[in-house]
Amino acid sequence: GQQLNQSPQSMFIQEGEDVSMNCTSSSIFNTWLWYKQDPGEGPVLLIALYKAGELTSNGRLTAQFGITRKDSFLNISASIPSDVGIYFCAGLAGGTSYGKLTFGQGTILTVHP
Amino acid sequence: NAGVMQNPRHLVRRRGQEARLRCSPMKGHSHVYWYRQLPEEGLKFMVYLQKENIIDESGMPKERFSAEFPKEGPSILRIQQVVRGDSAAYFCASSPQDGVPYGYTFGSGTRLTVV
């Protein structure tokens, strides 16, 4: 089945630093999504990408849909303490139902004030 | 406009008991999805339902697990004869139309602990 490899697994950064994380797959994905999950809560959508090569921003967040459709990255600029949480990439693979998302393993982000 | 509501938030069951997890989708949403999250892992797709219809159950274990989304009322994920390995967070999401392209909102989850 489809798998998403997300890296890094965890990051410890100082407030104000930029952060970058990525997801890769051996399969093609038609949609890439980035989510943030706080402890005890469900994932919240940050950015959605629908076209290969697409670069989308949401405030301090920027994400790109790779040209090969097999990868995506998320950048967070000028991190702040409330950025702490677990970030997941998720993809919608071709040939599956529109409801079936595949998730990466997550990147745990810690921001030191 | 309330979000996706899941209850209970926490559920403790003894081995062999049944667990029933409920999900009320957002108002106007007719599509529901269930995911399972083991500790320190990503979410794993289980099942996709429309009202009175299972669209994709490719992630559901073949035994003990079932899901329904009746014409009236919430979607139910049912786990019979629970085992310790069923301990996980179970999330549901809903959308107004067919799947991801139309917006996909998650609930806060039900944390199932099997003792």
Interface residues (C-beta under 8 A of the other chain):
Chain A: L4 Q6 T31 L33 G40 E41 G42 P43 V44 L45 Y50 F88 A90 L92 T96 S97 Y98 G99 K100 L101 T102 F103 G104 Q105 G106
Chain B: V4 H31 Y33 Y35 E40 E41 G42 L43 K44 F45 Y48 I55 D56 S58 G59 F91 A93 S95 D98 G99 V100 P101 Y104 T105 F106 G107 S108 G109
